[in-house]
Amino acid sequence: MNVLGIDLVLSLGGLAAGLMVGLTGMGGAALVTPMLVLLFGVSPAAAVSSDVVASAFMKPVGAWVHIKARTVHWGLVGWLSAGSIPGVILGTVIFARVLGTDEASETIRTWIGYVLLLALAAMVAKVWVGRRASGIRADRRPKGLDMPVKPLPTLILGLGVGLLVGMTSVGSGSLIVTTLLLLYPLLRPSILVGTDLTQAVPMLIAGAIAHAGFGEISIAVVASLLLGQIPGVWIGARMSSRYDGQALRYLLMAILAATALKLLGVSTLIAGMIAIAGVLIVSVLYLRERTHAKTQDPARQLVG
């Protein structure tokens, strides 16, 4: 349904993506860009450019909530930005060169599919790393804003992610969060999310300016997304201190697997079956974890 050029159905999709970003620090472009291509028929080039611009307006909302809560590691933000800003500009230049070819749509669509698979692998790795970090934290205190920075690997991480964002708009959340957890396993989750949201802001602003010059931005798509994404990320960021977003991360993995395969040419039937199987598996795992948590709760045991 369109009102004054605004697609309200697309805005609802933006709302869901904004909630995901605010709660987990990941999943924004990984959901939005494929959604634009597969569900709304937007060309891959316009989907990438429009999502980068929309994210440049959306991410500061979530970042501001974390800045006020003092859950941002500014040292990490600085080193990540030193790599991601030139990275996203370089990625946009590569993107622009591909736009001039006859196979531009298919090439960009394939890029998005492969980067989604990379994001999925990063999310699976994050689950493993997170559980390993929990064991470490049992013996050592989690670190916050006093966590020392590893400049070179943090700079390289920013450069790599910036490059991918410039080319596909995907990666500013999922890849950053996982790799930061690998580099800094003792970093508190709230600071991990806050730092990720904040470091994305200068990168996406640089990317939005670059895509405005070289890309294919749809103002109607950007406006429709922002109508949902801005309140979504604000609500999600405020909820993140009370909910860890674990079930949403599992659900996102299932969606990404099916979406990536669809973009890479797998039939709708097979992609749909993978999505349904993934959701069922996620539901079973989540219920199992909830049941285990309840049985381990001393208060509940005493009541019983």
Steps between C-alpha positions, in 0.01 A plus 500: 500500500641839395424831673662810350768280345564313827465121482353409841569129454865581438493721811384199705798306365721791600348495849588131542855559376542801731389297801753231408782753473412670829476171687799315358715749310469284187258407227400838353635491144510119510120512523415819314704467180380146414146603600510789251628273221292186559171634640468850356669456162753780553808465279807373691690822428220725630448269799866527605525878455163573662575277800839665559333843504212385724746336742699825521187661649390198705818388676562833683167455682608171656852631556369804690312276744823310575708818519262637764523168686883516479525162331733608217874423488631808320849357449355213298272739311799713400714216365207331325404829332859561388467186289130496412474854355763449225371141463140604428616764250713241318208253506269761349749571220508126418118496515482797259734332251275191493193721436640577158498135390218303335496242781483758781177376661604135497850579628376713791231242581770231517720721718214547744435124511860413581535776761180374665657153523807664654277684748325171582834329565595793724178465700554125547855575612367762741284239675806279551724789603234635736474168682876474520517856634242411766739236628782752506287752686437246774864549603569854380293814533336632180664819380329820399631838394845419642559222246837567327483532121692286248554769233615306191243215497223747590606729213507205254156388619359847433660511154360160398150568625496847342594346165211250520250767610595722207447211258188335650382712802526178710743435784514808724333311786532124463868488402614772740327351805638150442856608425507738796392211721788294360749782560354608837325197660468672838320807364157543663206429261339841547827674410546265205162604355544869586847512346382325185207740449720804561790395275254448215391865501805670341547209259139516381503879469809471279333215310177697453689796356695269267185316386322832445772582249551159340201279588129470421301640793120478513365780722164321537671182623722695743201691644290183536782317678576787737134530604531155655870471577545811715236414763598132472867552582417743782261251664741210444798686647301586813388137533852361454592562865216267610500238222806331348337439159623139482181355348499777238858417404406136446201602290716736296739215421217292353374793292848586373570142390185484285540855367864455399423180311206666323721788388756249371242330281352221713129437432235667716371158613838386633574839659156496665552147634836605645339804664217291653743232622724769645215668685387165644851414614543847650170465688601163645844629603352812659238305696768257611722782624209666683407171668861441601528854640187452710624170646829669589330795675557452878196712586275279289650188653427627850141582408458152356 
